[in-house]
Amino acid sequence: MPGRYTVGMALSALSLEDRVLGGWLGRIAGNMLGKPVERGDHWTRERIDRYLSMAGALPLTDYIPVLDPPPDPAEFALRPEWPQCTRGNIHGSARDDDVDYAILGLDLLETYGPDFTTEQVGELWLLRLPYLQTFTAERAAYRNLANGLRPPLTATADNPYQEWIGALIRADVHGWTSPGDPRRAASLARRDAVLSHTGNGVYGAMWAAALIAAAFTAPGARAALESALQHVPPGCRLARTVRGTMALHEAGLDWAATMAELDEETRGLHWIHTVPNAALVTAGLLYGAGDFTATITLTVRGGLDTDSAGATAGSVAGVLCGAAAIPPQWTEPLQDRVRSAVFGFDGAAISELARRTVLLVP
């Protein structure tokens, strides 16, 4: 079945190039899928499914459709970018920070190599990334850099977002360039993350990078998740919540029941916080049961930071199955083209970004 990864699929069974391209395409497709409903305090899981039901789009198997005529705009208003990221309206990817940071990570490794310093991460941000295209912890760190602060103060000075999801969404390239080596991936991601994050914000980046690296050689999502947990402190809240999500799935709870349990477990955390979104990605991968489409659609239907969680789930699932197995409704509208705010990369070919990523693999 297209888009399905199977137990026993070793790295040699699919080329490294296909797996890396699958990660890029999966990240961009998952991001585009979640972008119209990215506002977790409004677009709850229940509201997303109510919208999809009215649109005749459950089960969700393609990008989110636009309802015509539109329903109550106060309740169902899509994000302003919806004309660029809804079904039938996609002609190349829309610009988004979840993709900008993957591109910036590629540029980081091409410019400084795997021995980059945290200070060099900051230098590249100032050179390549417009300030107004940064958000939450990244904007706070950028401001601190411009004011002359150096890491680790860039992450802690006047930054209430230190454990939010920003560092996690920057981690993919460290996993893509460390196939089968989650320890290396986590180490690279940590050096990047501490520019802007602390605690679970850093652990989320290490976990995501390790998860993606493990996906190159793991027999499936659960094995990759188990491997990734070995590279973050076992007692941190992120690790405890991910393990709890895996236990709920193993106990036989259905997806809806697991989502309800996770709501209780993470109650009080902001919808952009790393911990609930890592749990959501974990659930999407497990309940997606090896199917690319089910993985990203369940993740996005779970709410929270829909485009970021969808992007990370898509990256992992894309590595697991490879680009050639991703169903065409996700990849063809992207037209092998990405929009980006990173200077020098707008309009780049996705396939070229993947080719350059492969060249960075040791």
C-alpha positions in Angstrom: 0.0 0.0 0.0 1.5 3.4 -0.9 2.6 5.4 2.1 2.9 2.3 4.4 6.1 1.4 6.0 6.6 -2.2 7.0 8.4 -4.1 9.8 11.8 -5.2 8.8 12.4 -2.4 6.3 16.2 -1.8 6.6 18.1 1.2 5.4 19.4 -0.8 2.4 15.9 -1.5 1.2 15.3 2.1 0.3 18.0 4.4 -0.9 19.2 7.1 1.5 18.2 9.7 -1.0 14.6 8.4 -1.1 14.4 8.5 2.7 15.8 12.0 3.1 13.5 13.3 0.3 10.6 11.5 2.1 11.5 13.5 5.2 11.5 16.8 3.4 8.3 16.1 1.6 6.6 14.7 4.7 7.6 17.7 6.7 6.3 20.2 4.1 3.0 18.2 3.5 2.3 17.8 7.2 2.9 21.5 7.7 0.6 22.5 4.9 -2.1 20.2 6.1 -2.1 21.7 9.6 -1.6 25.3 8.6 -5.3 26.3 7.9 -6.3 25.3 11.4 -3.2 26.4 13.4 -4.6 28.0 16.5 -5.0 25.5 19.2 -6.9 27.7 21.6 -9.7 28.0 19.0 -9.3 25.1 16.6 -9.8 22.4 19.1 -9.9 18.7 18.2 -13.7 18.8 18.3 -14.0 21.9 16.1 -11.6 20.5 13.5 -13.6 17.4 13.2 -16.9 19.3 13.1 -15.6 21.4 10.2 -14.3 18.3 8.4 -17.6 16.5 8.9 -19.5 19.5 7.4 -17.1 19.4 4.5 -17.6 15.7 3.9 -13.9 15.2 4.6 -13.9 12.5 7.3 -11.9 10.4 7.2 -9.4 13.0 6.1 -7.3 11.7 3.2 -6.1 14.9 1.5 -5.5 18.5 2.4 -8.2 20.4 4.2 -11.0 21.6 1.9 -12.6 25.0 1.9 -16.3 25.0 2.6 -18.4 26.9 0.1 -20.5 28.6 1.2 -18.4 29.3 4.3 -20.0 28.4 7.7 -20.1 30.8 10.6 -16.9 32.8 10.2 -16.6 33.4 13.9 -16.4 29.7 14.6 -14.8 28.3 11.5 -12.5 31.0 10.1 -9.4 29.4 8.6 -6.0 31.1 9.0 -5.4 34.0 6.5 -2.9 31.8 4.5 -5.7 29.3 3.6 -5.8 30.2 -0.1 -2.2 28.8 -0.4 -2.6 25.6 1.7 -6.1 24.1 1.2 -7.2 21.4 -1.2 -7.1 22.4 -4.8 -5.4 25.7 -4.0 -1.8 24.5 -3.5 0.8 25.4 -6.1 4.1 24.9 -4.3 4.4 25.2 -0.5 3.4 28.2 1.4 6.0 30.0 3.5 6.2 28.9 7.1 8.7 28.9 10.0 8.4 25.1 10.3 10.0 24.8 6.9 12.2 27.9 7.2 14.1 26.3 10.1 14.7 23.1 8.2 16.2 25.2 5.5 18.2 27.3 7.9 19.5 24.1 9.5 20.7 22.9 6.2 22.4 26.2 5.6 24.0 26.0 9.1 25.6 22.6 8.4 26.7 23.6 4.9 28.3 26.8 6.3 29.9 25.6 9.5 29.8 21.8 9.4 28.7 19.4 12.2 31.1 21.1 14.6 29.1 24.4 14.6 28.8 26.3 17.8 25.7 27.8 19.3 27.1 31.2 18.7 27.3 30.4 15.0 23.7 29.4 15.0 22.9 32.9 16.2 25.2 34.5 13.6 23.4 32.7 10.8 20.0 33.8 12.1 21.0 37.4 12.0 22.4 37.0 8.5 19.7 34.9 6.9 16.4 35.2 8.8 14.2 38.3 9.0 13.3 39.2 12.6 9.6 39.5 11.9 9.5 35.9 10.6 10.5 34.6 14.0 8.1 33.9 16.8 7.9 33.2 20.6 11.3 31.9 21.9 13.1 32.5 18.6 12.0 36.1 18.5 13.2 36.6 22.1 16.5 35.0 21.3 16.9 37.0 18.2 16.2 40.2 20.1 18.8 39.2 22.7 21.3 38.5 20.0 20.8 41.9 18.5 21.2 43.5 21.9 24.6 41.8 22.3 23.8 38.9 24.6 25.5 35.5 24.0 24.3 32.0 24.7 23.0 30.8 27.2 21.7 34.2 28.1 20.0 34.5 24.7 17.6 31.7 25.9 16.8 33.0 29.3 16.7 36.8 29.2 13.1 38.0 29.0 12.0 34.8 27.3 8.8 33.2 28.7 8.7 30.7 25.9 11.7 28.6 26.8 9.9 25.3 26.8 7.7 25.9 23.7 8.0 24.0 20.4 10.4 26.3 18.5 13.5 24.2 19.0 11.7 21.0 18.2 10.7 22.3 14.8 14.4 23.1 14.1 15.6 19.6 14.7 14.8 17.7 11.5 18.0 18.4 9.6 20.1 17.0 12.5 18.1 13.7 12.2 18.2 13.6 8.4 22.0 14.0 8.4 22.5 11.3 11.1 20.7 8.3 9.6 20.7 5.4 12.1 22.7 7.5 14.7 20.2 9.1 17.1 22.9 10.0 19.6 24.7 12.2 17.1 21.4 13.7 16.0 20.4 14.6 19.6 23.8 16.1 20.2 23.6 18.4 17.2 20.0 19.4 18.0 21.0 20.3 21.6 23.7 22.6 20.4 21.2 24.4 18.2 18.4 24.4 20.7 20.2 26.1 23.6 20.3 29.3 21.7 16.7 29.9 22.5 15.3 27.2 24.8 15.9 25.4 28.1 14.5 22.3 29.9 11.8 20.5 27.9 12.2 22.9 25.1 15.8 21.5 24.5 14.8 17.9 25.3 12.0 18.2 22.6 14.6 19.1 20.0 16.9 16.3 21.0 14.0 13.8 21.0 12.7 14.9 17.6 16.2 14.7 16.0 16.9 11.3 17.6 13.4 10.1 16.5 14.0 11.1 12.8 17.5 9.6 12.9 16.2 6.3 14.3 13.5 6.1 11.7 16.1 5.4 9.0 16.8 2.0 10.4 14.0 1.2 12.9 11.5 -1.4 11.8 8.6 0.9 12.6 7.4 3.9 14.5 7.3 2.3 18.0 10.9 1.1 17.7 12.0 4.6 16.6 10.1 6.2 19.5 11.7 3.8 21.9 15.1 4.6 20.5 14.6 8.3 20.7 13.7 8.2 24.4 17.1 6.8 25.2 18.6 10.2 24.2 16.7 12.5 26.6 16.7 12.5 30.4 14.3 9.7 31.5 12.8 11.7 34.3 12.0 14.9 32.3 8.3 15.6 31.7 8.6 15.2 27.9 10.0 11.6 28.3 7.4 10.7 30.9 4.5 12.0 28.7 5.8 10.3 25.6 6.2 7.0 27.5 2.7 7.5 28.9 1.3 7.9 25.4 3.0 4.8 24.2 1.6 2.9 27.2 -2.0 4.0 26.4 -1.6 2.8 22.8 -0.1 -0.5 24.0 -3.0 -0.9 26.5 -5.5 -0.9 23.6 -7.2 2.5 24.1 -8.6 4.0 20.9 -7.3 7.2 19.5 -10.1 9.4 21.0 -9.6 7.9 24.5 -5.9 8.5 24.3 -6.4 12.1 23.2 -8.7 12.6 26.2 -6.1 11.1 28.6 -3.4 13.4 27.1 -5.7 16.4 27.6 -5.8 15.6 31.3 -2.1 14.8 31.5 -1.0 18.1 29.9 -3.7 20.3 31.3 -2.4 23.8 32.0 0.3 23.7 29.3 0.0 26.1 26.4 -1.0 24.7 23.1 2.4 25.6 21.7 4.3 23.9 24.6 6.7 21.2 23.6 5.3 18.4 25.8 1.7 18.1 24.6 2.8 18.4 21.0 5.4 15.7 21.4 2.7 13.5 22.9 0.4 14.3 19.9 3.2 13.4 17.4 3.7 10.1 19.3 0.0 9.3 19.1 -0.2 10.2 15.4 2.7 7.8 14.6 1.4 5.0 16.7 -2.3 5.2 15.7 -1.3 5.9 12.1 -0.2 2.3 12.2 2.4 2.6 9.4 0.2 4.6 7.0 1.6 8.0 6.0 -1.8 9.5 5.3 -3.3 8.3 8.6 -0.3 9.5 10.5 -0.4 13.1 9.4 -4.1 13.4 9.4 -4.6 12.0 12.9 -1.8 14.3 14.2 -3.4 17.4 12.7 -6.9 16.4 13.8 -5.5 16.2 17.3 -5.3 20.0 17.4 -2.7 22.0 19.4 0.1 23.4 17.1 -1.3 21.6 14.1 1.2 22.7 11.5 4.2 22.1 13.7 3.0 18.7 15.0 1.9 17.7 11.5 5.3 18.6 10.1 7.2 16.6 12.6 4.9 13.5 12.2 5.2 13.9 8.4 9.0 14.0 8.6 9.2 10.8 10.6 6.6 9.0 8.6 8.3 10.2 5.3 11.6 8.8 6.4 10.0 5.5 7.4 8.3 5.0 4.1 10.5 7.0 1.7 9.4 9.6 -0.9 8.4 7.1 -3.5 5.7 5.6 -1.2 4.1 8.9 -0.1 0.7 9.1 -1.8 0.7 11.6 -4.6 -2.2 13.8 -3.3 0.4 15.0 -0.7 3.4 15.6 -3.0 2.1 16.6 -6.4 0.5 19.9 -5.3 3.9 20.9 -3.8 5.3 21.0 -7.4 8.8 20.4 -6.0 9.0 24.0 -4.9 9.2 25.6 -1.5 8.7 29.2 -0.4 11.0 30.5 2.3 11.9 33.6 4.2 15.5 32.4 4.5 17.6 34.7 2.3 18.7 32.9 -0.8 16.3 29.9 -0.6 12.9 31.2 -1.7 11.6 29.1 -4.6 14.2 26.3 -4.1 13.4 22.9 -5.4 12.6 20.4 -2.6 14.5 17.7 -4.4 17.6 19.9 -4.5 17.3 20.6 -0.7 17.2 16.8 -0.2 20.1 16.3 -2.5 22.2 18.8 -0.5 21.1 17.2 2.8 22.4 13.8 1.6 25.8 15.3 0.9 26.1 16.2 4.6 25.7 12.6 5.8 29.0 11.5 7.3 
